[in-house]
Amino acid sequence: MQANLQQVLSATTATLCNVLSDTQRACCEVRCLSWDSRKIVPSSLYIALVGSKVDGHDYIADALCAGAHIIVITHDIPQNILHNATERGCAIVRCNDALVFVEQLAAWWRTQLSATIVAITGSTGKTTTKNLIAEVLGAAGSVCATLANQNNELGVPNTILRAEKDDRFVVVEMGMRGFDQIRHLCSWVKPHWALISNVGTSHIELLGSRDGIAHAKSEIFEQLPAHGGRAFLNASDDFLHQQRVYGNLEKRHVPCVYFNADMRDASLQRACTEGDGVLFIGAHDVQLTASGHAQFLLSVYAPIQRVRALQKAAAPMETSITRIPSAMSASGSTTAFESASAPCTISETASVLTSDEQSDLCELRVQQSLTLALCGVHNVSNALCALAVGIEAGISLPDCIARVQRVQPADGRQKIYQGVHHCTVIDDAYNANPDSMRAALRVLQAFNTSGKRIAVLGDMGELGSYAVDMHRAVGTFAAHCSIDVLVCVGKNAHGIAEAALEQGFPACALHTASCAQQALEMLKPLISTHDVVLIKASHSMHLETIVKGLLN
């Protein structure tokens, strides 16, 4: 962000509280924004947020000393601080609502950007997918992406305000807890491209059903520009059709790009026969390594001219092309792509093909397996999405693949550590829902170890009336995942324990705890050399306490 005082006042409904000279006003330029006084640097804009425990107005003096040029307040401040600000040439501006101020400022700055704006949402995997996409797009120029998981009504505008005028891409993660929230954000973010990683059960308490979740998530597509925009869709999601309809993609002629981590279903044909797919990217032979990392073969499906261009840019990477005749695309057979496709040689040119043949779908398959630094089969879908975004951005396939493979897990999201007694700790304590619980248990099951597999599972939040059934469903799943020890933490997690016992999980290997600290004390004598310990729950359970305890 680059803004002077006049631009800040013009972009927002805030008013200036102190009298500055013309020279002082001219020097009031800001290049960054923060609501944490400890992170203020010269030329910052400091927002004095009022929280449930901390009032940012109490730290205005610190922000002044650190060199803030503009300070935003929402209530009166002492006269001596106002006088100090004036002496320093710092503007004090007042608004009624700090969040509204930040959004107004970000909406103005958005009009100053020429970058391609990529918006991301989904029930699970938003932050990981955002990290993957930002890494891939970095091959084409400078990228500004959401920090950590700052995806709320404050984090989204902060992402836009962190962008520079010469950035090539801005990747914005968007969370939501109800209807109209993403719609409102997109009304001023105005993304060019948008994607939904998946439709799961997060926030089902507030939205009532998965269909409601699909409806709320699909708001991210409503502002996409017709023809020139791009909607990236998970073709294996069972709410794919609803996302297309709720996002009004077909009526507005927004081209779609599909990705699918499970090529065993008929999603390729569904996407192709609906006629709006400009690209389809899929994974074959998906498996987990002995350390739980995802490995797969990659295929890209597109018209023959585009596939050839992709293959040419992929050299010297070993690839093969197979044409999928249009008659087979419309046949309705789920196996037509494998049984009736014929090889297409590199020497053929578009000029010797009929018009029908030129529109045929072709598969470009990469012969070498991709191995992610991320654990879990679920991350294959996230990686495919990033690859699809990279290809659409004009980045070569080898560059996309290289960058996807080097992305490391973020803290609290299946990050692996070595703990006490040489055990392996899988830190997945940041958040949890039924889908991510099952994904994490699959990772634990895949680990090749001579020790025990220990799952520490805590409460999942925001499930409302579904909480009992969904915790029990996780317990049923866990009972069949080759786990040696199961520790359930929290009131709702008792449902996990009960269902696991009913499914035959041995009572002697099952433990329950009311809180993280109790679970940690319970775990310590259970852990021995080469054990693998998975720790997962909603953030409110604070199971990071267990992670820290096992690392020390």
N, C-alpha and C positions, 0 to 999 in steps of 0.2 A: 504494500500500500504506500502511496505517496500522496499526501494531502496537506493543504495549508488550512489555516483557521477558517477562512472564508468558505472554502469548499466543504469543510465539516459542518459549518452552520447552515449552509445552503442545502446540504444533503439530508439534514435531520431537522427535527422540531426543537432542538436544544437552543438555549439562549445563553449569551455570555454574561457572567456574573461580575467580573472585575473589569476595571478600566485600564486598557493598555495603550501605550503610545503607538503611533503608526509604525515606528521601527520595531517595537516589540511584536506587534501583530504580524508584521512581515516575516519575523523570525519563527513564528509559531507553525512550524512544519513538522509533520509526524510521518514516520516510516513503518511503525509497527504498533500493535495494540496488545495490552495485557490487563488482566484483572488480578494479577498477583504482583504485589509491590516488590517482591524479591526478584522478579524478572524484568524490572524496568531498566532500560538503558537510555542513554541520551536520545532525544527525538522520539520518545514513546508517547502513546496516548494511554493514559491509565483510567480504567473504569472502576469506580468505587462501588462494587456490587455489595448488596446487603443479603447475607445468607442467614441460615437458621442459627448458626453458631458464631459467625464472624461478620463484622461490618467493615467493608473496605474503606469507609470514611475514616476509620481509626488509623489508617496507614498512609494517608495523603502526605503527611510530612516526610515519610520515607520515600515516597514516589517523587516528591519535589527534590530531595537530596540526590536521588539517582539520576535526575536530569529529564523528568517528564516535561513535555512541552504543552500538552493539553490534558486536563483532568476532568472527568465527567462525574458529576454528583447527582444525587436524587433527593437530598435533603440539606438543610442548612449546615454550615460548617463554622467553626470559630473564626472570629474576625482576624485574629492574629495569623491564622493559616492563610486566609484570603489575602492579607497584606503581604505575607511572605511570598505567596505565589506571584503577586503583582511585581514585587521587587525582582524576582527571578525571571520575569517575562513569561511566566506560564499562564495560559488561559484556563480559567475555571468555567466550565459550561454546565448548565443544569438541564436535566430532562425529567419527565415524569416516570419513565420506565426505561431502565438501562438496557434490557433485552431488545426493546423496540428501537432504541438508539443504535445499537450495534447492527441490527438488521437493516435499518435505513442507510447507515453508512456503507454496509456491504453491498446493498442493492445499487447504490451509486457507483461504487468501485467496480462492480460487475460490468457496468456500461463502458468502463475504460479498458476492459480486457479484450484481447483478440484471441486468446487461447481457446482450444476446444475443451468444453466442459463435459466431464464424464461423471454421471451420478450413479451411485451404487446403493442398493438396499437389499434386504433379504432377511429371512428368519434366522439363519445361521451363516457363519462364514463371511460376514460383511468386511470385517477388518482384515482378515487374511486375504480375501480377494482384492481389497483395496491395495494392500501391500504388493501383491503380485502384479497388478495392473500398473501401479506406479513404477515398479522396477522395469517392466517390459517397455513402457512408454518412454522411459529414460533413454532408450536407444535412439529416439527420434528428436530429442531436445529436452529442455529444462521442464521439470514437472513439479507442481505444487500439489501436495496431497494432504488429506486430513491427518492431523497428528493423533497417534494412538487410536483411541475410539471416541474422539470428540465429535460425535455425530448428532448432537441435539440442537435445540434452538439457539444455543450460544456457540457451539462448536462449528456448525455449518457456516454461519457468517464469518467466523474467525478464519476458516479455511480460505474463503474468498478474499478476505482482507490480507492474508499472508501472501497471496499471489502477486507476482510482479508483471509489469506490462509486457515483458519479453518472454514470459513463460509460454511454452508450446501447448501444454496441457494442464488442466486443473482437475484433480480427481477428488470428488466430494462424496464422503460416506454419509448416508442419511438413515437415522433410526426413526422409529415412530412408536407411539403408544396408543394411537387412536386414529379415527378417520379424519381426513382433511389436513393432517399435519404435513405429510409429504407434499400434498397438493399446494399448500401455502408456501413451503420452502421452494418448490420448483417454480412458483409464480414469479419469483425474482432471480433465482439462480439460473433459470432458463438453460437447462443442459442441452447439449447437442446430441449426446449419446447417453443412454441409460440402460441399466441392467438390474435384474432381480436374480440373486444367487439361487434362491429356492423359496418355497412357501411351506413353512413348518408350523409349529405350535406356539412359538414365542408370542406372548401378549394375548393368548387366546382368552384369558380372563376378561380383557377389555374389549375384544372384538367379537367374541361370541362363538366363532367357528373358524375353520380354516378358509372357508369361502370368504368370510369377512376379512381375514388377514390378506387373502389374495386381492380383494377389492382395494384395501388400504395401500398395499404395496404397489399396485398397478397405477396409482396416482402419479408415480414417477415417470410414466410414459406420456402423460397428457399434454405436456408442454413441448414435446419433441417436435422439431420442424419437419413438415411433410417433405418427402422425397430425400432431402439431404440429411435428415437425422438417422439414427441407428438405434434399434431396440435389440438388446442382447438377451436371449431367452434360454432357459434351461429346458431342453426338449424332453428330458426324462421326468420333469416335474408333472405330477398328475393334475396340477392346476394350470397347465400351459394354455389351454383354450381360454380359460377365464381371464388370464392375464392379457391375452390378445384382445379379448372383447372389452374388458373393463378399461384397458388403456386406449381403446378406440384406434388401434393401430391400422387395421385394414381400411377403415373408412377414410382415414387421413393419409393413407398411402405412405406410411413410415416403413422403410425396409427393415427386415428382421435378420439377425444373425443368430444361429442356433448352436448350442454346445451340449454335449451329452456324454456322460461318463459311463453309460450302460448301453452299448450298441446292440444288446441282445433283444431290445424291444423294437417296436415298429415306429419309433419317433422320427427316424430319418425319412421314412415315407410320408408320415404325417406332415412334416415340415416342408418337404419338397412338393407334394401334391397340392398343398395350400397355395403355392405359387409366389409367396412373397419373400422367400429365403434367398439372400444374396450370398450366403456362406453358411456352411455347416461344418463343425469341427467335432470329432469324436475320438473316443479312446477304446482300444481293444486290449484283450489279454491283461486286464488290470489285476494286480496282485500286490501283496505287501512283502517287503523283504524281512529278513530275520530280526531286524531292528524296528520294524513297523513302518518303514518309509514306503510311500506309494511308488509303483513302477508300472509303466504301460506303454503300448504302441500308439502312435498318433496317426490319425487320418484327417485329411481336409477334403471336403466335398464342395465343388463349385462347377460352373460351366467350363468347358474344355480350354478356352483361351486363357481364362484366369488360372486354371490349374497348371498350364504349361508355363505361364509367367512365374508362378510360385516355385515350380520345380527348377526353372532356370536360375532364379535367385538363390535357391537352396544348395546349389553345387558348391563344394564336392560332396555334400551330404547324400547318402545313398537313399534313393526314393524310387517308387514305382507308380505308374499311372494305370488305372483301369477305367474304361468307359462304362457307364451305366445307362443303357438305352432308355429313351423316354418312354417307350412302350412298357418297359418293366417298372418305371417309376409310377405308372398309373395302374399297374396290374392288381394292386391290393395285396399281393403276397409278401409276407414278412421276410421271405428268404430270396426274393427275386434279385436283390443286389448281389448276393453271393453266387447264385446258381446260374444266372444268365448273363453276367457281365463279361465283356471281352477285353483283352489287352489293347491298349492304344500306344503305338510306338512313337518315340520322340520325333522321328523323321516326318510324320504326318504334319501337314499345315492346315490351318483353318480353311484355306482356299479350296482344298480338295474335298472338303466335307459338305454334305447337303445342309440346308438351313436347319432341318430337324436334328441332324447330327451335331451341329454347332451348339444347339441348346441342350444337348444331352448333359446329364450330370456326370462328372468324373471324380474318381477318388485318387487323391495323392497320398500315398502311404509312406511314412518314414520308417525305414527298416530297423533303425537302432531304437532300443527302448529308452524312454525317458525315466529318470529316477529323481524324485523330488527330495529336497531336504526336509520337507514337511511330512509328518506322520499321518497315516489314515487314508483309506480309500476315498473318504468324503472330500479330501483336498484335490483329488483328480479333477472333479467338477470345477473347483475354484481355479485350478491351473488352466483348464481348457478355456474358461471364460477369459482369462488374461491373454492367452494365446490368440483367441479370436479378436480381442480388442487390438492387440498388436498388429495382427495381419491387416485389419481394417485401417490401421494407421499407416500402412505402407512399410512396416518393418519386416525385414527378411525373416524367413522361418528359422534359420540357424540362430540369429540374434534373439528372437523370441524364446526359443527353446533354452538357450544358454542362460538367459536371465531368469526364466521361470525356475530352472533347476537350482539356482543359487539362493533363492529367498529362504530365509530362516524363520522359524516360528517366533511369534511375539511372546512376550512374557505372559504366563498364565494360559497360554493356548497350546497345550501339548509340547511345551518346551522341556527338553530332557536334561537332567542333571545327574551327577554321581553323588550319592548320599552316604550316610553312615554305613559301615560294614560293607562298603563297595556295592551297595544296592543302586538300582537305577530308579530315579524319581521322574515320573511323567507329570509335570505341573500343568494341569488343565483346570485350575481352580478359578479362573476368571469368571466364567458363567456356565450355565447348563440349562438344557431343555431336553425333552425325551429323545429327540433326534440326535443331538450331539452326545448324549449319554451313550446311546447305542454305538455311535461311531467311535467313541473313546474306548469302549469295551472291546470292540473289534481290534483296535490297535494293541491293547494289552494282550489279547488272545494270540495275536500274531508274533509277539516277542519270543524269540528263541532263547531260552534261559535254562540253566541247570537249577536255578532257585525257584522260589514260589512266585506266583502271580497274585498280587494283593490289590484289591479295588477298594478305595475309600470314596464312598459316594454320599453326598449330602443332599439337602432339600433343593428342589427346583421351584423357583418362584413364579408368580404371575400366571398360575394355571387355574385359579378360581375353582369352580365346581368340578373341573376335570382333574384336580390334584390327586385325589385318592386313586383313581383308575390309572393315571399316567405314572405315578410312582410304583404302583403294583406291576404295571407293564414292564418297567425297567427291571424290577426284581425278577420277573419271569425270564426276561432276556439274559440277565446276568447269570442265572442259574445254569445256563447252557453254554457258557463262554469259557470253560476250562479255567475258572478262577479257583485258586487254592484257599484264599482268605477274603472274606467280604466284611468291610466295616461300614456301617450305615450311621450317618451323623445328622441329627435333627429330628424334629417331630414327624414331618411328612416322610422322611427316609425310613421310618419304621415300616411303612408300607412296602418299601423295597425289600426289607428283611423278611417280612411275613410272606410275601409272594415267593421269594427265593426258597424259603423253607418248604412251602407247599409244593414246589417243583422238585424237591429232593435234595436241595443244597444241604450239606451236613451242618447240623447245629453247632458242632464243636469248632467249626471254622468260621462261624458268623458272630459278629460283635456289634453292639449298638452303643452309641454315645450321644449325649445331649448337645455337645458343643465341640469345637475344633480342639481346644486344649485337652479335653478329656480323651478325645480320639487319639491325640498325639501320645499321651501317656500310655494308652492302650496299645499303640502300635510299636513303641520302642522295643519291648521284649520279644515281639513277634518277628522282627526283621533279622534276617541273617544274610550271609554272603550271596551275592548274585540274585537276590530277590528283585522283582520289578514292581514298583508301587505306583498305581494310578490314583491321582487325587482330583476329584471333580465335584463341583456343586455350583449353585448360583452364588454370585458375588457376596450376597448378604450373609452367607454362612462363614465367610472369612477363613476358608480352608488354606489360604496362603500361609496361615500360622503353622499348619502341619508341614508344608513344604519347607519353610525356614527351619523348623525344628529338625527335620530329617537331613538337612544340608549341614547343620552345625553339630 
